[in-house]
Amino acid sequence: MKVESKTVDIKKSSKEIFEFLTDFNHFSLLLPDKVENWKATKDSCSFTIKGLTDFGMKISETKPYSFIVISNDEQIPMPIKFLFTWNLIENASSCKVKACFDVDVNAMMAMMIKKPLSQFVDILVEKLKEKMEAV
């Protein structure tokens, strides 16, 4: 199942946004209140979503100033496998950003998580825009 956020236009360079997103220590600024037990290093993080499960993520691939791919951190056992991608497209005075969450789940689970996951990725891009433009 693939869920894509809306595209936001952020008045910062793709370099600034890329550098922010490639350090998980910044991610706590983007997460909703339902996240607990946040722990992060530059390249990986772990957390719990209230009422759900523990999550572990790591940066698995990057292309400077264009995209960042985040995947499961194998050190944290999870019932699902996913890829979470940030896509950055630089314009003259801003950068278009879109997040995509690709998760391997059965059809029944997809029906249950599609709407909350869609809301989650939209919150991430909105908060990214808010935090980046506040600086």
C-alpha positions as a LaTeX table, in Angstrom:
\begin{tabular}{lrrr}
\hline
Residue & $x$ (\AA) & $y$ (\AA) & $z$ (\AA) \\
\hline
Met1 & 0.00 & 0.00 & 0.00 \\
Lys2 & 1.34 & 3.42 & $-0.94$ \\
Val3 & 0.29 & 6.67 & 0.74 \\
Glu4 & 1.50 & 10.05 & $-0.51$ \\
Ser5 & 1.31 & 13.37 & 1.27 \\
Lys6 & 0.19 & 16.55 & $-0.34$ \\
Thr7 & 3.02 & 18.56 & $-1.89$ \\
Val8 & 4.10 & 21.62 & 0.09 \\
Asp9 & 6.16 & 24.53 & $-1.15$ \\
Ile10 & 8.76 & 25.56 & 1.45 \\
Lys11 & 10.63 & 28.84 & 1.17 \\
Lys12 & 14.03 & 27.25 & 1.83 \\
Ser13 & 16.62 & 25.59 & $-0.37$ \\
Ser14 & 16.57 & 21.84 & $-0.98$ \\
Lys15 & 20.02 & 21.74 & 0.69 \\
Glu16 & 18.64 & 23.21 & 3.94 \\
Ile17 & 15.64 & 20.88 & 3.95 \\
Phe18 & 17.79 & 17.85 & 3.07 \\
Glu19 & 20.21 & 18.60 & 5.92 \\
Phe20 & 17.32 & 18.99 & 8.37 \\
Leu21 & 15.66 & 15.71 & 7.30 \\
Thr22 & 18.85 & 13.62 & 7.27 \\
Asp23 & 19.29 & 14.13 & 11.02 \\
Phe24 & 16.72 & 12.17 & 13.05 \\
Asn25 & 17.37 & 14.47 & 16.03 \\
His26 & 15.19 & 17.01 & 14.17 \\
Phe27 & 12.33 & 14.59 & 13.54 \\
Ser28 & 10.85 & 15.02 & 17.02 \\
Leu29 & 9.85 & 18.55 & 15.92 \\
Leu30 & 7.60 & 17.06 & 13.23 \\
Leu31 & 5.86 & 14.27 & 15.11 \\
Pro32 & 2.31 & 14.38 & 16.50 \\
Asp33 & 1.52 & 14.11 & 20.23 \\
Lys34 & 0.75 & 10.39 & 19.98 \\
Val35 & 4.46 & 9.60 & 19.82 \\
Glu36 & 6.18 & 8.49 & 23.04 \\
Asn37 & 9.61 & 7.19 & 24.08 \\
Trp38 & 11.43 & 9.12 & 21.34 \\
Lys39 & 15.12 & 8.20 & 20.97 \\
Ala40 & 17.30 & 9.37 & 18.10 \\
Thr41 & 20.78 & 9.50 & 16.67 \\
Lys42 & 21.66 & 11.28 & 13.44 \\
Asp43 & 20.95 & 8.15 & 11.32 \\
Ser44 & 18.25 & 6.24 & 13.23 \\
Cys45 & 15.39 & 6.61 & 15.69 \\
Ser46 & 12.92 & 4.59 & 17.71 \\
Phe47 & 9.59 & 5.52 & 19.27 \\
Thr48 & 6.20 & 4.20 & 20.33 \\
Ile49 & 2.87 & 5.35 & 18.94 \\
Lys50 & 0.28 & 5.33 & 21.73 \\
Gly51 & $-1.96$ & 2.31 & 21.40 \\
Leu52 & 0.10 & 0.73 & 18.62 \\
Thr53 & 3.63 & $-0.61$ & 18.61 \\
Asp54 & 7.31 & 0.28 & 18.77 \\
Phe55 & 8.85 & 1.64 & 15.59 \\
Gly56 & 12.46 & 1.81 & 14.50 \\
Met57 & 13.65 & 3.72 & 11.44 \\
Lys58 & 16.98 & 4.36 & 9.78 \\
Ile59 & 18.17 & 6.31 & 6.79 \\
Ser60 & 18.87 & 3.70 & 4.12 \\
Glu61 & 19.54 & 5.77 & 1.00 \\
Thr62 & 20.01 & 9.41 & 0.05 \\
Lys63 & 20.68 & 11.49 & $-3.02$ \\
Pro64 & 21.83 & 14.89 & $-1.79$ \\
Tyr65 & 19.17 & 17.55 & $-2.12$ \\
Ser66 & 16.79 & 15.25 & $-4.07$ \\
Phe67 & 15.51 & 12.40 & $-1.90$ \\
Ile68 & 15.87 & 10.51 & 1.37 \\
Val69 & 14.73 & 6.91 & 1.85 \\
Ile70 & 13.98 & 5.72 & 5.37 \\
Ser71 & 13.36 & 2.05 & 6.17 \\
Asn72 & 12.83 & $-0.31$ & 9.09 \\
Asp73 & 15.64 & $-0.50$ & 11.61 \\
Glu74 & 16.16 & $-4.26$ & 11.98 \\
Gln75 & 17.23 & $-3.78$ & 15.61 \\
Ile76 & 13.61 & $-3.00$ & 16.51 \\
Pro77 & 11.33 & $-5.95$ & 15.65 \\
Met78 & 8.24 & $-4.73$ & 13.79 \\
Pro79 & 5.27 & $-6.56$ & 12.29 \\
Ile80 & 5.48 & $-4.57$ & 9.03 \\
Lys81 & 8.12 & $-3.56$ & 6.51 \\
Phe82 & 8.07 & $-0.09$ & 5.01 \\
Leu83 & 9.90 & 2.51 & 2.97 \\
Phe84 & 9.35 & 6.17 & 3.74 \\
Thr85 & 10.64 & 8.59 & 1.10 \\
Trp86 & 11.05 & 12.35 & 1.15 \\
Asn87 & 11.19 & 13.88 & $-2.35$ \\
Leu88 & 12.64 & 17.37 & $-2.79$ \\
Ile89 & 12.36 & 19.49 & $-5.95$ \\
Glu90 & 14.13 & 22.84 & $-5.88$ \\
Asn91 & 12.58 & 25.90 & $-7.55$ \\
Ala92 & 14.03 & 29.39 & $-7.94$ \\
Ser93 & 13.16 & 30.56 & $-4.42$ \\
Ser94 & 11.70 & 27.50 & $-2.71$ \\
Cys95 & 11.54 & 23.71 & $-2.62$ \\
Lys96 & 8.58 & 21.43 & $-3.25$ \\
Val97 & 8.45 & 18.56 & $-0.74$ \\
Lys98 & 6.37 & 15.40 & $-0.81$ \\
Ala99 & 6.47 & 12.39 & 1.52 \\
Cys100 & 5.57 & 8.87 & 0.43 \\
Phe101 & 4.97 & 5.91 & 2.74 \\
Asp102 & 5.08 & 2.46 & 1.10 \\
Val103 & 4.10 & $-0.29$ & 3.52 \\
Asp104 & 3.77 & $-4.03$ & 2.97 \\
Val105 & 0.44 & $-5.04$ & 4.56 \\
Asn106 & $-2.50$ & $-7.25$ & 3.66 \\
Ala107 & $-5.71$ & $-5.75$ & 2.23 \\
Met108 & $-7.58$ & $-5.83$ & 5.55 \\
Met109 & $-4.78$ & $-4.00$ & 7.37 \\
Ala110 & $-4.45$ & $-1.52$ & 4.48 \\
Met111 & $-8.12$ & $-0.56$ & 4.87 \\
Met112 & $-7.60$ & 0.07 & 8.59 \\
Ile113 & $-4.40$ & 2.13 & 8.37 \\
Lys114 & $-4.74$ & 4.04 & 5.08 \\
Lys115 & $-6.63$ & 7.05 & 6.47 \\
Pro116 & $-4.53$ & 7.50 & 9.66 \\
Leu117 & $-1.33$ & 7.03 & 7.64 \\
Ser118 & $-2.48$ & 9.62 & 5.07 \\
Gln119 & $-3.18$ & 12.08 & 7.87 \\
Phe120 & 0.22 & 11.31 & 9.43 \\
Val121 & 2.24 & 12.05 & 6.27 \\
Asp122 & 0.27 & 15.26 & 5.67 \\
Ile123 & 1.04 & 16.36 & 9.26 \\
Leu124 & 4.74 & 15.65 & 8.68 \\
Val125 & 4.99 & 17.83 & 5.56 \\
Glu126 & 2.89 & 20.62 & 7.13 \\
Lys127 & 5.05 & 20.67 & 10.26 \\
Leu128 & 8.21 & 20.54 & 8.14 \\
Lys129 & 7.04 & 23.65 & 6.26 \\
Glu130 & 6.15 & 25.39 & 9.53 \\
Lys131 & 9.49 & 24.59 & 11.22 \\
Met132 & 11.67 & 25.36 & 8.21 \\
Glu133 & 10.01 & 28.69 & 7.45 \\
Ala134 & 10.11 & 29.74 & 11.13 \\
Val135 & 13.91 & 29.70 & 11.10 \\
\hline
\end{tabular}
